[in-house]
Amino acid sequence: MLTIHRVRAVRLVVDHPSETRTEPGYAVVVEGSRFGAIGPYEELLAEYGERARIREWDGVLTPGRYEPDGATYLEATYHPDPREAAELGSEPLTGEALAALELTDARWGASARRGLQRLFAKGTTVLTGPFTRPAVVAAVSRSGIREASGPRPRALIPTGVADFAVFAENGDCLVTALDGRLVHRRR
């Protein structure tokens, strides 16, 4: 599937991961799981528009966030099920509150899936490991999120993997995509 993502601007890495430039009026073309092109929306529309689906987001498209504490967030934190809110609340549990819970592999797996959804809602596309709990390993693997052992450069480049996030002016994440597939969309 060919998709043009039209946004207010695209944030590009210039020469080094810490040096970025925001290009108003730019868009990205996603072909399958990769970026096909990045450039001014009008040019991309002229070249790809007849055969592409167009998605419009009111924000800035950037590389996804990197979460350096991924293993801790998923393996040393319990993310309660909404059905447990009356008993446990809705915020993640750590420390003594976590130790008081009797967690089976199934509960760890469900917690990891909820934790991943929270990360996607923040625009995260890369996190650290390694993960040791089998249920967490399975959840991370199935989610498609990238696992890195340390910081890595993130850039939007043609032919690069289409992992990205779109952020509104107020900083809220509107969309997170992995391999060009939307894994989070703010409603």
Stockholm file with secondary structure:
# STOCKHOLM 1.0

chainA/1-187         MLTIHRVRAVRLVVDHPSETRTEPGYAVVVEGSRFGAIGPYEELLAEYGERARIREWDGVLTPGRYEPDGATYLEATYHPDPREAAELGSEPLTGEALAALELTDARWGASARRGLQRLFAKGTTVLTGPFTRPAVVAAVSRSGIREASGPRPRALIPTGVADFAVFAENGDCLVTALDGRLVHRRR
#=GR chainA/1-187 SS CEEEEECSEEEEECSSTTCEEEEETEEEEEETTEEEEEEEHHHHHHHHGGGCEEEECSSEEECCEEETTHHHHHHSCBCCCGGGHHHHCSSCBCHHHHHTSCCCHHHHHHHHHHHHHHHHTTTEEEEECCCCSHHHHHHHHHHTCEEESSCCCCCCCTTSBCCEEEECTTSCEEEEEETTEEEEECC
#=GC SS_cons         CEEEEECSEEEEECSSTTCEEEEETEEEEEETTEEEEEEEHHHHHHHHGGGCEEEECSSEEECCEEETTHHHHHHSCBCCCGGGHHHHCSSCBCHHHHHTSCCCHHHHHHHHHHHHHHHHTTTEEEEECCCCSHHHHHHHHHHTCEEESSCCCCCCCTTSBCCEEEECTTSCEEEEEETTEEEEECC
//
